[in-house]
Amino acid sequence: MLILRDGKIAQSGAPRKILDRPANVDVARLLGVFNLIESELRSLDPGRNTSRLQVVSLSSKVRISRRFKGDRVTICVRPIN
């Protein structure tokens, strides 16, 4: 599967891989199957491979990414069917 944006390849790979892990916010928007939520990385725990995100007044633990504390990130949440 190829995802094109402005005539350039934004992401390529198996459909399941692209749906499970969009390369960036633009790809997620093009797929149209995610709710995109702005958040901030509040802490990292590399030993447990997790990060803590702050979303408005909610806090959640997620798998770690290669980011830094205080970075702004976007969470992609797929609706439950």
C-alpha positions as CSV (number, residue, x, y, z in Angstrom):
1,M,0.0,0.0,0.0
2,L,1.2,3.5,-0.8
3,I,-0.1,6.6,0.9
4,L,0.5,9.7,-1.3
5,R,0.5,13.3,-0.1
6,D,1.1,16.2,-2.5
7,G,2.3,13.7,-5.1
8,K,5.0,12.2,-2.8
9,I,5.0,8.9,-0.9
10,A,4.1,9.7,2.7
11,Q,4.3,6.0,3.7
12,S,4.5,2.6,2.1
13,G,4.1,-0.9,3.4
14,A,1.6,-3.7,4.2
15,P,-1.9,-2.2,4.8
16,R,-2.1,-3.7,8.4
17,K,1.2,-2.1,9.3
18,I,0.2,1.3,8.0
19,L,-3.2,1.2,9.8
20,D,-1.5,0.0,13.0
21,R,1.3,2.5,12.9
22,P,0.8,5.6,10.7
23,A,4.2,7.3,10.0
24,N,2.9,10.7,11.1
25,V,-0.1,12.8,11.8
26,D,-0.6,13.6,8.1
27,V,-0.8,9.9,7.2
28,A,-3.3,9.3,10.1
29,R,-5.4,12.2,8.8
30,L,-5.3,10.9,5.2
31,L,-6.5,7.4,6.4
32,G,-9.4,9.1,8.2
33,V,-9.8,6.4,10.8
34,F,-8.3,8.1,13.9
35,N,-9.3,10.6,16.5
36,L,-6.2,12.8,16.9
37,I,-5.6,14.2,20.4
38,E,-2.8,16.7,21.2
39,S,-0.9,15.8,24.3
40,E,2.4,16.4,26.1
41,L,5.0,13.8,27.3
42,R,5.3,14.3,31.1
43,S,7.8,11.5,32.0
44,L,9.8,8.6,30.5
45,D,10.5,5.2,32.0
46,P,12.9,3.5,29.6
47,G,13.3,0.5,32.0
48,R,9.6,-0.3,31.5
49,N,9.5,1.0,27.9
50,T,6.7,3.4,28.8
51,S,6.0,7.2,28.7
52,R,3.4,9.2,30.7
53,L,1.2,11.5,28.6
54,Q,-0.8,14.5,29.8
55,V,-4.0,15.1,27.9
56,V,-5.8,18.2,29.3
57,S,-6.4,17.0,32.8
58,L,-6.1,13.3,32.1
59,S,-2.9,11.3,32.4
60,S,-2.1,8.0,30.7
61,K,0.7,5.5,30.4
62,V,1.8,4.5,26.9
63,R,4.6,2.6,25.2
64,I,7.7,4.7,25.0
65,S,8.7,6.7,21.9
66,R,11.9,8.4,21.0
67,R,10.9,11.7,22.3
68,F,11.8,14.0,25.2
69,K,9.9,15.1,28.3
70,G,7.9,18.1,27.5
71,D,7.5,17.3,23.8
72,R,4.1,17.9,22.3
73,V,2.8,14.7,20.7
74,T,-0.4,13.6,19.0
75,I,-2.3,10.4,20.1
76,C,-4.1,8.4,17.3
77,V,-7.1,6.7,18.7
78,R,-9.2,4.4,16.5
79,P,-12.9,4.2,17.4
80,I,-14.2,0.8,18.6
81,N,-16.5,-0.8,16.1
